[in-house]
């Protein structure tokens, strides 16, 4: 049996992005986002959480893109701005 060690690295991004999202049944689900001119299709939402400390909540999503990279997206509800906080890459 051969075991391959997989190393992951997280890179901060902290940039605004355009996101296509589904708003249904009182929940929001990101579908795709455009970062630095390239579209990333979301194939899985891994986790979602809300930070209610600010006056207007911030909604966070850990999503896996079609490339296999895992991004952390943030929706700031006060102005409905989306951000990419970071990406986790293999290698």
C-alpha positions as CSV (number, residue, x, y, z in Angstrom):
1,X,0.0,0.0,0.0
2,X,1.4,3.4,-1.0
3,X,0.4,6.4,1.0
4,X,0.9,9.8,-0.6
5,X,1.2,12.8,1.7
6,X,-1.0,15.7,0.6
7,X,0.1,19.1,1.6
8,X,-2.3,22.0,1.7
9,X,-1.5,25.7,1.8
10,X,-3.9,28.5,2.5
11,X,-3.4,31.8,0.7
12,X,-5.1,35.0,1.8
13,X,-6.9,36.9,-1.1
14,X,-9.2,39.5,0.6
15,X,-10.7,40.9,-2.7
16,X,-14.2,41.8,-3.7
17,X,-15.8,39.4,-6.2
18,X,-18.9,39.1,-8.4
19,X,-21.0,36.1,-7.3
20,X,-23.9,34.3,-8.8
21,X,-26.0,33.0,-6.0
22,X,-29.4,31.3,-5.4
23,X,-31.6,33.1,-2.9
24,X,-34.3,30.6,-2.0
25,X,-36.3,29.8,1.1
26,X,-34.6,32.4,3.2
27,X,-31.1,30.9,2.4
28,X,-28.4,32.0,0.1
29,X,-26.2,29.6,-1.8
30,X,-23.2,30.7,-4.0
31,X,-23.3,29.1,-7.5
32,X,-20.2,30.7,-9.2
33,X,-17.9,33.6,-8.7
34,X,-15.5,35.7,-10.9
35,X,-12.1,36.3,-9.4
36,X,-9.4,38.2,-11.3
37,X,-11.3,37.7,-14.6
38,X,-11.8,34.0,-14.3
39,X,-15.1,32.3,-13.4
40,X,-15.1,29.6,-10.8
41,X,-18.0,27.2,-10.6
42,X,-19.0,26.1,-7.1
43,X,-19.5,22.3,-7.0
44,X,-20.0,22.0,-3.3
45,X,-20.8,24.2,-0.3
46,X,-18.7,22.6,2.5
47,X,-19.8,24.8,5.4
48,X,-21.7,28.0,6.1
49,X,-21.8,30.2,9.2
50,X,-22.9,33.7,10.2
51,X,-21.0,36.3,12.2
52,X,-23.7,38.4,14.0
53,X,-21.2,40.6,15.9
54,X,-21.2,43.4,13.4
55,X,-24.3,45.6,13.2
56,X,-25.2,43.8,9.9
57,X,-24.4,40.1,9.8
58,X,-21.6,38.7,7.6
59,X,-22.4,35.3,6.0
60,X,-19.5,33.0,5.3
61,X,-19.2,30.0,3.0
62,X,-16.5,27.4,2.5
63,X,-16.9,26.2,-1.1
64,X,-15.1,23.8,-3.4
65,X,-14.7,25.1,-6.9
66,X,-14.6,22.8,-10.0
67,X,-10.8,23.1,-9.9
68,X,-10.8,21.3,-6.5
69,X,-9.6,24.4,-4.7
70,X,-11.4,25.5,-1.5
71,X,-12.4,29.1,-1.2
72,X,-13.8,31.1,1.7
73,X,-16.5,33.5,0.5
74,X,-18.1,36.2,2.6
75,X,-21.3,38.1,2.0
76,X,-21.5,41.4,3.8
77,X,-25.3,42.0,4.3
78,X,-25.1,45.8,5.0
79,X,-24.1,46.5,1.4
80,X,-24.5,43.1,-0.3
81,X,-20.8,42.9,-1.2
82,X,-19.1,39.6,-1.7
83,X,-15.5,38.9,-0.8
84,X,-13.1,36.1,-1.3
85,X,-11.2,35.9,2.0
86,X,-8.8,33.0,1.1
87,X,-8.1,29.9,-1.0
88,X,-6.8,26.5,0.2
89,X,-4.7,24.8,-2.5
90,X,-3.1,21.4,-2.8
91,X,0.6,21.2,-3.1
